[in-house]
Amino acid sequence: MTETFQNRDRKGADKRKRAEATVIELLPNATCRVELADRGRMIAHATAATSANFVRVRVKDKVLVELSPHDKTRGRIVKLLGKG
């Protein structure tokens, strides 16, 4: 039995590292600069589901960021945890 492409993606997403971060700067094209708990900074963008439901992210908001396995300066905002 073969897996569909979507099932492989969903299983692989569970293995990706996630971290809590704070939004420190809003950038163009729905991206923002976030600061991780270990004081590291990265650029993050909203996931497709978030942009479809349009969640407004503001400075000092707490977010859950999924870290990119290829580029340590990039990430994706998965969830809005709380307002600043």
PDB file with one MODEL, atoms N, CA, C and O in Angstrom:
MODEL        1
ATOM      1  N   MET A   1       0.843  -1.172   0.000  1.00  0.00           N
ATOM      2  CA  MET A   1       0.000   0.000   0.000  1.00  0.00           C
ATOM      3  C   MET A   1       0.893   1.242   0.000  1.00  0.00           C
ATOM      4  O   MET A   1       1.817   1.344   0.807  1.00  0.00           O
ATOM      5  N   THR A   2       0.623   2.165  -0.886  1.00  0.00           N
ATOM      6  CA  THR A   2       1.459   3.358  -0.995  1.00  0.00           C
ATOM      7  C   THR A   2       0.808   4.535  -0.283  1.00  0.00           C
ATOM      8  O   THR A   2      -0.417   4.636  -0.210  1.00  0.00           O
ATOM      9  N   GLU A   3       1.643   5.419   0.237  1.00  0.00           N
ATOM     10  CA  GLU A   3       1.156   6.617   0.906  1.00  0.00           C
ATOM     11  C   GLU A   3       0.970   7.725  -0.107  1.00  0.00           C
ATOM     12  O   GLU A   3       1.692   7.797  -1.102  1.00  0.00           O
ATOM     13  N   THR A   4       0.016   8.575   0.143  1.00  0.00           N
ATOM     14  CA  THR A   4      -0.147   9.728  -0.727  1.00  0.00           C
ATOM     15  C   THR A   4       0.870  10.790  -0.338  1.00  0.00           C
ATOM     16  O   THR A   4       1.449  10.744   0.747  1.00  0.00           O
ATOM     17  N   PHE A   5       1.075  11.729  -1.219  1.00  0.00           N
ATOM     18  CA  PHE A   5       2.035  12.801  -0.961  1.00  0.00           C
ATOM     19  C   PHE A   5       1.634  13.603   0.268  1.00  0.00           C
ATOM     20  O   PHE A   5       2.500  14.000   1.048  1.00  0.00           O
ATOM     21  N   GLN A   6       0.347  13.851   0.458  1.00  0.00           N
ATOM     22  CA  GLN A   6      -0.119  14.630   1.602  1.00  0.00           C
ATOM     23  C   GLN A   6       0.169  13.911   2.912  1.00  0.00           C
ATOM     24  O   GLN A   6       0.550  14.556   3.888  1.00  0.00           O
ATOM     25  N   ASN A   7       0.001  12.614   2.961  1.00  0.00           N
ATOM     26  CA  ASN A   7       0.268  11.863   4.192  1.00  0.00           C
ATOM     27  C   ASN A   7       1.737  11.934   4.574  1.00  0.00           C
ATOM     28  O   ASN A   7       2.063  12.061   5.754  1.00  0.00           O
ATOM     29  N   ARG A   8       2.619  11.853   3.602  1.00  0.00           N
ATOM     30  CA  ARG A   8       4.047  11.959   3.902  1.00  0.00           C
ATOM     31  C   ARG A   8       4.372  13.327   4.461  1.00  0.00           C
ATOM     32  O   ARG A   8       5.139  13.440   5.417  1.00  0.00           O
ATOM     33  N   ASP A   9       3.794  14.380   3.872  1.00  0.00           N
ATOM     34  CA  ASP A   9       4.042  15.730   4.370  1.00  0.00           C
ATOM     35  C   ASP A   9       3.532  15.889   5.797  1.00  0.00           C
ATOM     36  O   ASP A   9       4.208  16.491   6.631  1.00  0.00           O
ATOM     37  N   ARG A  10       2.356  15.361   6.084  1.00  0.00           N
ATOM     38  CA  ARG A  10       1.780  15.516   7.413  1.00  0.00           C
ATOM     39  C   ARG A  10       2.630  14.791   8.449  1.00  0.00           C
ATOM     40  O   ARG A  10       2.827  15.303   9.551  1.00  0.00           O
ATOM     41  N   LYS A  11       3.135  13.613   8.116  1.00  0.00           N
ATOM     42  CA  LYS A  11       3.985  12.879   9.060  1.00  0.00           C
ATOM     43  C   LYS A  11       5.318  13.585   9.261  1.00  0.00           C
ATOM     44  O   LYS A  11       5.830  13.627  10.380  1.00  0.00           O
ATOM     45  N   GLY A  12       5.881  14.137   8.205  1.00  0.00           N
ATOM     46  CA  GLY A  12       7.156  14.836   8.305  1.00  0.00           C
ATOM     47  C   GLY A  12       7.046  16.112   9.107  1.00  0.00           C
ATOM     48  O   GLY A  12       8.008  16.522   9.756  1.00  0.00           O
ATOM     49  N   ALA A  13       5.882  16.747   9.072  1.00  0.00           N
ATOM     50  CA  ALA A  13       5.690  17.994   9.806  1.00  0.00           C
ATOM     51  C   ALA A  13       5.744  17.765  11.309  1.00  0.00           C
ATOM     52  O   ALA A  13       6.122  18.665  12.058  1.00  0.00           O
ATOM     53  N   ASP A  14       5.373  16.578  11.757  1.00  0.00           N
ATOM     54  CA  ASP A  14       5.393  16.284  13.184  1.00  0.00           C
ATOM     55  C   ASP A  14       6.817  16.231  13.728  1.00  0.00           C
ATOM     56  O   ASP A  14       7.025  16.454  14.921  1.00  0.00           O
ATOM     57  N   LYS A  15       7.791  15.944  12.885  1.00  0.00           N
ATOM     58  CA  LYS A  15       9.176  15.793  13.316  1.00  0.00           C
ATOM     59  C   LYS A  15       9.927  17.126  13.345  1.00  0.00           C
ATOM     60  O   LYS A  15      11.026  17.207  13.893  1.00  0.00           O
ATOM     61  N   ARG A  16       9.343  18.157  12.762  1.00  0.00           N
ATOM     62  CA  ARG A  16      10.020  19.442  12.709  1.00  0.00           C
ATOM     63  C   ARG A  16      10.042  20.092  14.081  1.00  0.00           C
ATOM     64  O   ARG A  16       9.127  19.918  14.886  1.00  0.00           O
ATOM     65  N   LYS A  17      11.099  20.840  14.332  1.00  0.00           N
ATOM     66  CA  LYS A  17      11.259  21.494  15.629  1.00  0.00           C
ATOM     67  C   LYS A  17      10.399  22.748  15.698  1.00  0.00           C
ATOM     68  O   LYS A  17      10.280  23.493  14.726  1.00  0.00           O
ATOM     69  N   ARG A  18       9.810  22.964  16.854  1.00  0.00           N
ATOM     70  CA  ARG A  18       8.996  24.144  17.102  1.00  0.00           C
ATOM     71  C   ARG A  18       9.508  24.849  18.342  1.00  0.00           C
ATOM     72  O   ARG A  18      10.045  24.218  19.253  1.00  0.00           O
ATOM     73  N   ALA A  19       9.340  26.150  18.370  1.00  0.00           N
ATOM     74  CA  ALA A  19       9.805  26.941  19.507  1.00  0.00           C
ATOM     75  C   ALA A  19       8.875  28.130  19.702  1.00  0.00           C
ATOM     76  O   ALA A  19       8.251  28.610  18.757  1.00  0.00           O
ATOM     77  N   GLU A  20       8.794  28.591  20.935  1.00  0.00           N
ATOM     78  CA  GLU A  20       8.033  29.802  21.231  1.00  0.00           C
ATOM     79  C   GLU A  20       8.896  31.011  20.914  1.00  0.00           C
ATOM     80  O   GLU A  20      10.110  30.997  21.117  1.00  0.00           O
ATOM     81  N   ALA A  21       8.252  32.056  20.416  1.00  0.00           N
ATOM     82  CA  ALA A  21       8.978  33.269  20.049  1.00  0.00           C
ATOM     83  C   ALA A  21       8.101  34.482  20.286  1.00  0.00           C
ATOM     84  O   ALA A  21       6.890  34.369  20.481  1.00  0.00           O
ATOM     85  N   THR A  22       8.734  35.643  20.267  1.00  0.00           N
ATOM     86  CA  THR A  22       8.039  36.916  20.422  1.00  0.00           C
ATOM     87  C   THR A  22       8.278  37.744  19.172  1.00  0.00           C
ATOM     88  O   THR A  22       9.414  37.853  18.710  1.00  0.00           O
ATOM     89  N   VAL A  23       7.230  38.327  18.622  1.00  0.00           N
ATOM     90  CA  VAL A  23       7.345  39.175  17.441  1.00  0.00           C
ATOM     91  C   VAL A  23       8.005  40.486  17.862  1.00  0.00           C
ATOM     92  O   VAL A  23       7.547  41.142  18.798  1.00  0.00           O
ATOM     93  N   ILE A  24       9.083  40.869  17.170  1.00  0.00           N
ATOM     94  CA  ILE A  24       9.774  42.106  17.523  1.00  0.00           C
ATOM     95  C   ILE A  24       9.706  43.158  16.417  1.00  0.00           C
ATOM     96  O   ILE A  24       9.948  44.339  16.669  1.00  0.00           O
ATOM     97  N   GLU A  25       9.373  42.731  15.178  1.00  0.00           N
ATOM     98  CA  GLU A  25       9.295  43.698  14.083  1.00  0.00           C
ATOM     99  C   GLU A  25       8.409  43.134  12.980  1.00  0.00           C
ATOM    100  O   GLU A  25       8.509  41.955  12.640  1.00  0.00           O
ATOM    101  N   LEU A  26       7.547  43.972  12.425  1.00  0.00           N
ATOM    102  CA  LEU A  26       6.712  43.583  11.291  1.00  0.00           C
ATOM    103  C   LEU A  26       7.409  43.996  10.005  1.00  0.00           C
ATOM    104  O   LEU A  26       7.896  45.120   9.890  1.00  0.00           O
ATOM    105  N   LEU A  27       7.455  43.091   9.043  1.00  0.00           N
ATOM    106  CA  LEU A  27       8.131  43.323   7.768  1.00  0.00           C
ATOM    107  C   LEU A  27       7.121  43.220   6.631  1.00  0.00           C
ATOM    108  O   LEU A  27       6.011  42.735   6.851  1.00  0.00           O
ATOM    109  N   PRO A  28       7.467  43.658   5.429  1.00  0.00           N
ATOM    110  CA  PRO A  28       6.543  43.560   4.290  1.00  0.00           C
ATOM    111  C   PRO A  28       6.231  42.111   3.913  1.00  0.00           C
ATOM    112  O   PRO A  28       6.944  41.184   4.298  1.00  0.00           O
ATOM    113  N   ASN A  29       5.158  41.942   3.159  1.00  0.00           N
ATOM    114  CA  ASN A  29       4.736  40.640   2.621  1.00  0.00           C
ATOM    115  C   ASN A  29       4.408  39.617   3.701  1.00  0.00           C
ATOM    116  O   ASN A  29       4.758  38.443   3.575  1.00  0.00           O
ATOM    117  N   ALA A  30       3.748  40.054   4.744  1.00  0.00           N
ATOM    118  CA  ALA A  30       3.266  39.172   5.829  1.00  0.00           C
ATOM    119  C   ALA A  30       4.389  38.389   6.501  1.00  0.00           C
ATOM    120  O   ALA A  30       4.187  37.257   6.941  1.00  0.00           O
ATOM    121  N   THR A  31       5.552  38.984   6.576  1.00  0.00           N
ATOM    122  CA  THR A  31       6.651  38.370   7.320  1.00  0.00           C
ATOM    123  C   THR A  31       6.939  39.223   8.549  1.00  0.00           C
ATOM    124  O   THR A  31       6.543  40.386   8.617  1.00  0.00           O
ATOM    125  N   CYS A  32       7.622  38.642   9.505  1.00  0.00           N
ATOM    126  CA  CYS A  32       8.001  39.399  10.694  1.00  0.00           C
ATOM    127  C   CYS A  32       9.279  38.819  11.274  1.00  0.00           C
ATOM    128  O   CYS A  32       9.633  37.664  11.038  1.00  0.00           O
ATOM    129  N   ARG A  33       9.950  39.651  12.033  1.00  0.00           N
ATOM    130  CA  ARG A  33      11.165  39.225  12.714  1.00  0.00           C
ATOM    131  C   ARG A  33      10.757  38.809  14.114  1.00  0.00           C
ATOM    132  O   ARG A  33      10.068  39.550  14.816  1.00  0.00           O
ATOM    133  N   VAL A  34      11.185  37.614  14.520  1.00  0.00           N
ATOM    134  CA  VAL A  34      10.825  37.097  15.837  1.00  0.00           C
ATOM    135  C   VAL A  34      12.085  36.795  16.633  1.00  0.00           C
ATOM    136  O   VAL A  34      13.150  36.537  16.072  1.00  0.00           O
ATOM    137  N   GLU A  35      11.938  36.833  17.949  1.00  0.00           N
ATOM    138  CA  GLU A  35      13.042  36.514  18.845  1.00  0.00           C
ATOM    139  C   GLU A  35      12.673  35.256  19.621  1.00  0.00           C
ATOM    140  O   GLU A  35      11.637  35.200  20.283  1.00  0.00           O
ATOM    141  N   LEU A  36      13.533  34.252  19.530  1.00  0.00           N
ATOM    142  CA  LEU A  36      13.292  32.985  20.217  1.00  0.00           C
ATOM    143  C   LEU A  36      13.650  33.108  21.695  1.00  0.00           C
ATOM    144  O   LEU A  36      14.237  34.102  22.125  1.00  0.00           O
ATOM    145  N   ALA A  37      13.291  32.097  22.455  1.00  0.00           N
ATOM    146  CA  ALA A  37      13.569  32.102  23.894  1.00  0.00           C
ATOM    147  C   ALA A  37      15.068  32.144  24.174  1.00  0.00           C
ATOM    148  O   ALA A  37      15.486  32.700  25.190  1.00  0.00           O
ATOM    149  N   ASP A  38      15.883  31.565  23.291  1.00  0.00           N
ATOM    150  CA  ASP A  38      17.337  31.552  23.488  1.00  0.00           C
ATOM    151  C   ASP A  38      18.002  32.812  22.922  1.00  0.00           C
ATOM    152  O   ASP A  38      19.211  32.830  22.693  1.00  0.00           O
ATOM    153  N   ARG A  39      17.209  33.859  22.700  1.00  0.00           N
ATOM    154  CA  ARG A  39      17.645  35.169  22.217  1.00  0.00           C
ATOM    155  C   ARG A  39      18.069  35.178  20.756  1.00  0.00           C
ATOM    156  O   ARG A  39      18.566  36.195  20.272  1.00  0.00           O
ATOM    157  N   GLY A  40      17.888  34.086  20.049  1.00  0.00           N
ATOM    158  CA  GLY A  40      18.178  34.058  18.623  1.00  0.00           C
ATOM    159  C   GLY A  40      17.061  34.741  17.852  1.00  0.00           C
ATOM    160  O   GLY A  40      15.907  34.722  18.279  1.00  0.00           O
ATOM    161  N   ARG A  41      17.397  35.338  16.727  1.00  0.00           N
ATOM    162  CA  ARG A  41      16.403  36.040  15.914  1.00  0.00           C
ATOM    163  C   ARG A  41      16.281  35.377  14.564  1.00  0.00           C
ATOM    164  O   ARG A  41      17.254  34.839  14.035  1.00  0.00           O
ATOM    165  N   MET A  42      15.077  35.414  14.001  1.00  0.00           N
ATOM    166  CA  MET A  42      14.841  34.831  12.687  1.00  0.00           C
ATOM    167  C   MET A  42      13.675  35.551  12.017  1.00  0.00           C
ATOM    168  O   MET A  42      12.931  36.289  12.663  1.00  0.00           O
ATOM    169  N   ILE A  43      13.528  35.327  10.729  1.00  0.00           N
ATOM    170  CA  ILE A  43      12.412  35.870   9.974  1.00  0.00           C
ATOM    171  C   ILE A  43      11.390  34.757   9.812  1.00  0.00           C
ATOM    172  O   ILE A  43      11.735  33.634   9.446  1.00  0.00           O
ATOM    173  N   ALA A  44      10.129  35.077  10.087  1.00  0.00           N
ATOM    174  CA  ALA A  44       9.070  34.068  10.012  1.00  0.00           C
ATOM    175  C   ALA A  44       7.902  34.607   9.199  1.00  0.00           C
ATOM    176  O   ALA A  44       7.636  35.809   9.184  1.00  0.00           O
ATOM    177  N   HIS A  45       7.217  33.703   8.532  1.00  0.00           N
ATOM    178  CA  HIS A  45       6.021  34.057   7.772  1.00  0.00           C
ATOM    179  C   HIS A  45       4.863  33.192   8.249  1.00  0.00           C
ATOM    180  O   HIS A  45       5.073  32.160   8.887  1.00  0.00           O
ATOM    181  N   ALA A  46       3.653  33.609   7.940  1.00  0.00           N
ATOM    182  CA  ALA A  46       2.466  32.870   8.366  1.00  0.00           C
ATOM    183  C   ALA A  46       2.256  31.651   7.472  1.00  0.00           C
ATOM    184  O   ALA A  46       2.596  31.676   6.289  1.00  0.00           O
ATOM    185  N   THR A  47       1.696  30.590   8.041  1.00  0.00           N
ATOM    186  CA  THR A  47       1.388  29.401   7.259  1.00  0.00           C
ATOM    187  C   THR A  47       0.202  29.686   6.354  1.00  0.00           C
ATOM    188  O   THR A  47      -0.483  30.695   6.525  1.00  0.00           O
ATOM    189  N   ALA A  48      -0.043  28.814   5.403  1.00  0.00           N
ATOM    190  CA  ALA A  48      -1.147  28.996   4.461  1.00  0.00           C
ATOM    191  C   ALA A  48      -2.490  29.018   5.182  1.00  0.00           C
ATOM    192  O   ALA A  48      -3.360  29.815   4.830  1.00  0.00           O
ATOM    193  N   ALA A  49      -2.675  28.168   6.175  1.00  0.00           N
ATOM    194  CA  ALA A  49      -3.940  28.126   6.903  1.00  0.00           C
ATOM    195  C   ALA A  49      -4.151  29.417   7.682  1.00  0.00           C
ATOM    196  O   ALA A  49      -5.276  29.907   7.779  1.00  0.00           O
ATOM    197  N   THR A  50      -3.093  29.963   8.231  1.00  0.00           N
ATOM    198  CA  THR A  50      -3.197  31.208   8.990  1.00  0.00           C
ATOM    199  C   THR A  50      -3.549  32.363   8.065  1.00  0.00           C
ATOM    200  O   THR A  50      -4.366  33.212   8.422  1.00  0.00           O
ATOM    201  N   SER A  51      -2.947  32.408   6.888  1.00  0.00           N
ATOM    202  CA  SER A  51      -3.239  33.512   5.983  1.00  0.00           C
ATOM    203  C   SER A  51      -4.643  33.389   5.405  1.00  0.00           C
ATOM    204  O   SER A  51      -5.261  34.406   5.090  1.00  0.00           O
ATOM    205  N   ALA A  52      -5.160  32.182   5.259  1.00  0.00           N
ATOM    206  CA  ALA A  52      -6.524  32.000   4.767  1.00  0.00           C
ATOM    207  C   ALA A  52      -7.535  32.470   5.809  1.00  0.00           C
ATOM    208  O   ALA A  52      -8.565  33.045   5.455  1.00  0.00           O
ATOM    209  N   ASN A  53      -7.253  32.232   7.089  1.00  0.00           N
ATOM    210  CA  ASN A  53      -8.146  32.660   8.161  1.00  0.00           C
ATOM    211  C   ASN A  53      -7.778  34.038   8.692  1.00  0.00           C
ATOM    212  O   ASN A  53      -8.498  34.580   9.531  1.00  0.00           O
ATOM    213  N   PHE A  54      -6.708  34.602   8.238  1.00  0.00           N
ATOM    214  CA  PHE A  54      -6.199  35.930   8.553  1.00  0.00           C
ATOM    215  C   PHE A  54      -6.169  36.212  10.045  1.00  0.00           C
ATOM    216  O   PHE A  54      -7.141  36.696  10.625  1.00  0.00           O
ATOM    217  N   VAL A  55      -5.063  35.909  10.636  1.00  0.00           N
ATOM    218  CA  VAL A  55      -4.812  36.233  12.029  1.00  0.00           C
ATOM    219  C   VAL A  55      -3.818  37.386  12.038  1.00  0.00           C
ATOM    220  O   VAL A  55      -2.732  37.281  11.468  1.00  0.00           O
ATOM    221  N   ARG A  56      -4.188  38.476  12.680  1.00  0.00           N
ATOM    222  CA  ARG A  56      -3.303  39.641  12.717  1.00  0.00           C
ATOM    223  C   ARG A  56      -2.244  39.445  13.794  1.00  0.00           C
ATOM    224  O   ARG A  56      -2.559  39.217  14.962  1.00  0.00           O
ATOM    225  N   VAL A  57      -1.002  39.537  13.387  1.00  0.00           N
ATOM    226  CA  VAL A  57       0.119  39.413  14.315  1.00  0.00           C
ATOM    227  C   VAL A  57       0.671  40.809  14.549  1.00  0.00           C
ATOM    228  O   VAL A  57       0.898  41.565  13.603  1.00  0.00           O
ATOM    229  N   ARG A  58       0.884  41.143  15.802  1.00  0.00           N
ATOM    230  CA  ARG A  58       1.398  42.460  16.159  1.00  0.00           C
ATOM    231  C   ARG A  58       2.680  42.319  16.959  1.00  0.00           C
ATOM    232  O   ARG A  58       3.013  41.231  17.427  1.00  0.00           O
ATOM    233  N   VAL A  59       3.395  43.421  17.112  1.00  0.00           N
ATOM    234  CA  VAL A  59       4.630  43.438  17.888  1.00  0.00           C
ATOM    235  C   VAL A  59       4.316  43.029  19.324  1.00  0.00           C
ATOM    236  O   VAL A  59       3.289  43.424  19.877  1.00  0.00           O
ATOM    237  N   LYS A  60       5.192  42.245  19.919  1.00  0.00           N
ATOM    238  CA  LYS A  60       5.117  41.716  21.283  1.00  0.00           C
ATOM    239  C   LYS A  60       4.142  40.550  21.442  1.00  0.00           C
ATOM    240  O   LYS A  60       3.913  40.109  22.568  1.00  0.00           O
ATOM    241  N   ASP A  61       3.561  40.038  20.358  1.00  0.00           N
ATOM    242  CA  ASP A  61       2.721  38.849  20.439  1.00  0.00           C
ATOM    243  C   ASP A  61       3.590  37.612  20.598  1.00  0.00           C
ATOM    244  O   ASP A  61       4.689  37.544  20.047  1.00  0.00           O
ATOM    245  N   LYS A  62       3.102  36.643  21.344  1.00  0.00           N
ATOM    246  CA  LYS A  62       3.784  35.353  21.500  1.00  0.00           C
ATOM    247  C   LYS A  62       3.259  34.417  20.417  1.00  0.00           C
ATOM    248  O   LYS A  62       2.048  34.298  20.231  1.00  0.00           O
ATOM    249  N   VAL A  63       4.170  33.752  19.699  1.00  0.00           N
ATOM    250  CA  VAL A  63       3.796  32.848  18.623  1.00  0.00           C
ATOM    251  C   VAL A  63       4.574  31.538  18.733  1.00  0.00           C
ATOM    252  O   VAL A  63       5.626  31.471  19.369  1.00  0.00           O
ATOM    253  N   LEU A  64       4.039  30.514  18.107  1.00  0.00           N
ATOM    254  CA  LEU A  64       4.730  29.235  17.995  1.00  0.00           C
ATOM    255  C   LEU A  64       5.320  29.173  16.591  1.00  0.00           C
ATOM    256  O   LEU A  64       4.595  29.289  15.603  1.00  0.00           O
ATOM    257  N   VAL A  65       6.632  28.989  16.506  1.00  0.00           N
ATOM    258  CA  VAL A  65       7.340  29.018  15.226  1.00  0.00           C
ATOM    259  C   VAL A  65       7.887  27.639  14.913  1.00  0.00           C
ATOM    260  O   VAL A  65       8.497  26.993  15.766  1.00  0.00           O
ATOM    261  N   GLU A  66       7.665  27.191  13.685  1.00  0.00           N
ATOM    262  CA  GLU A  66       8.238  25.942  13.196  1.00  0.00           C
ATOM    263  C   GLU A  66       9.541  26.289  12.490  1.00  0.00           C
ATOM    264  O   GLU A  66       9.536  27.040  11.515  1.00  0.00           O
ATOM    265  N   LEU A  67      10.650  25.755  12.970  1.00  0.00           N
ATOM    266  CA  LEU A  67      11.968  26.101  12.451  1.00  0.00           C
ATOM    267  C   LEU A  67      12.250  25.385  11.139  1.00  0.00           C
ATOM    268  O   LEU A  67      11.889  24.220  10.971  1.00  0.00           O
ATOM    269  N   SER A  68      12.889  26.076  10.220  1.00  0.00           N
ATOM    270  CA  SER A  68      13.253  25.484   8.940  1.00  0.00           C
ATOM    271  C   SER A  68      14.446  24.548   9.124  1.00  0.00           C
ATOM    272  O   SER A  68      15.422  24.923   9.773  1.00  0.00           O
ATOM    273  N   PRO A  69      14.386  23.337   8.566  1.00  0.00           N
ATOM    274  CA  PRO A  69      15.509  22.417   8.711  1.00  0.00           C
ATOM    275  C   PRO A  69      16.704  22.799   7.830  1.00  0.00           C
ATOM    276  O   PRO A  69      17.816  22.320   8.049  1.00  0.00           O
ATOM    277  N   HIS A  70      16.472  23.661   6.835  1.00  0.00           N
ATOM    278  CA  HIS A  70      17.534  24.005   5.890  1.00  0.00           C
ATOM    279  C   HIS A  70      18.212  25.330   6.196  1.00  0.00           C
ATOM    280  O   HIS A  70      19.415  25.476   5.979  1.00  0.00           O
ATOM    281  N   ASP A  71      17.454  26.294   6.698  1.00  0.00           N
ATOM    282  CA  ASP A  71      17.976  27.635   6.936  1.00  0.00           C
ATOM    283  C   ASP A  71      17.623  28.044   8.358  1.00  0.00           C
ATOM    284  O   ASP A  71      16.444  28.166   8.691  1.00  0.00           O
ATOM    285  N   LYS A  72      18.613  28.255   9.186  1.00  0.00           N
ATOM    286  CA  LYS A  72      18.395  28.553  10.605  1.00  0.00           C
ATOM    287  C   LYS A  72      17.900  29.970  10.844  1.00  0.00           C
ATOM    288  O   LYS A  72      17.557  30.314  11.975  1.00  0.00           O
ATOM    289  N   THR A  73      17.853  30.804   9.805  1.00  0.00           N
ATOM    290  CA  THR A  73      17.362  32.169   9.961  1.00  0.00           C
ATOM    291  C   THR A  73      15.917  32.313   9.484  1.00  0.00           C
ATOM    292  O   THR A  73      15.394  33.427   9.437  1.00  0.00           O
ATOM    293  N   ARG A  74      15.272  31.211   9.133  1.00  0.00           N
ATOM    294  CA  ARG A  74      13.908  31.242   8.601  1.00  0.00           C
ATOM    295  C   ARG A  74      12.998  30.341   9.409  1.00  0.00           C
ATOM    296  O   ARG A  74      13.436  29.352   9.997  1.00  0.00           O
ATOM    297  N   GLY A  75      11.719  30.700   9.430  1.00  0.00           N
ATOM    298  CA  GLY A  75      10.734  29.895  10.130  1.00  0.00           C
ATOM    299  C   GLY A  75       9.335  30.220   9.656  1.00  0.00           C
ATOM    300  O   GLY A  75       9.137  31.063   8.781  1.00  0.00           O
ATOM    301  N   ARG A  76       8.362  29.538  10.248  1.00  0.00           N
ATOM    302  CA  ARG A  76       6.977  29.699   9.868  1.00  0.00           C
ATOM    303  C   ARG A  76       6.137  29.796  11.126  1.00  0.00           C
ATOM    304  O   ARG A  76       6.277  28.976  12.034  1.00  0.00           O
ATOM    305  N   ILE A  77       5.270  30.785  11.186  1.00  0.00           N
ATOM    306  CA  ILE A  77       4.394  30.957  12.337  1.00  0.00           C
ATOM    307  C   ILE A  77       3.254  29.961  12.227  1.00  0.00           C
ATOM    308  O   ILE A  77       2.476  29.988  11.273  1.00  0.00           O
ATOM    309  N   VAL A  78       3.167  29.083  13.213  1.00  0.00           N
ATOM    310  CA  VAL A  78       2.166  28.025  13.200  1.00  0.00           C
ATOM    311  C   VAL A  78       0.944  28.417  14.008  1.00  0.00           C
ATOM    312  O   VAL A  78      -0.183  28.076  13.647  1.00  0.00           O
ATOM    313  N   LYS A  79       1.167  29.137  15.110  1.00  0.00           N
ATOM    314  CA  LYS A  79       0.047  29.421  16.012  1.00  0.00           C
ATOM    315  C   LYS A  79       0.306  30.707  16.777  1.00  0.00           C
ATOM    316  O   LYS A  79       1.442  31.007  17.147  1.00  0.00           O
ATOM    317  N   LEU A  80      -0.750  31.457  17.010  1.00  0.00           N
ATOM    318  CA  LEU A  80      -0.692  32.648  17.841  1.00  0.00           C
ATOM    319  C   LEU A  80      -0.987  32.199  19.276  1.00  0.00           C
ATOM    320  O   LEU A  80      -2.073  31.690  19.557  1.00  0.00           O
ATOM    321  N   LEU A  81      -0.028  32.387  20.177  1.00  0.00           N
ATOM    322  CA  LEU A  81      -0.171  31.902  21.553  1.00  0.00           C
ATOM    323  C   LEU A  81      -0.843  32.920  22.461  1.00  0.00           C
ATOM    324  O   LEU A  81      -1.632  32.542  23.327  1.00  0.00           O
ATOM    325  N   GLY A  82      -0.556  34.165  22.289  1.00  0.00           N
ATOM    326  CA  GLY A  82      -1.168  35.178  23.144  1.00  0.00           C
ATOM    327  C   GLY A  82      -0.760  36.569  22.746  1.00  0.00           C
ATOM    328  O   GLY A  82       0.262  36.778  22.093  1.00  0.00           O
ATOM    329  N   LYS A  83      -1.565  37.503  23.146  1.00  0.00           N
ATOM    330  CA  LYS A  83      -1.269  38.904  22.852  1.00  0.00           C
ATOM    331  C   LYS A  83      -0.230  39.414  23.833  1.00  0.00           C
ATOM    332  O   LYS A  83      -0.194  39.003  24.992  1.00  0.00           O
ATOM    333  N   GLY A  84       0.611  40.314  23.353  1.00  0.00           N
ATOM    334  CA  GLY A  84       1.709  40.869  24.121  1.00  0.00           C
ATOM    335  C   GLY A  84       1.259  41.580  25.337  1.00  0.00           C
ATOM    336  O   GLY A  84       2.084  42.103  26.087  1.00  0.00           O
TER     337      GLY A  84
ENDMDL
END
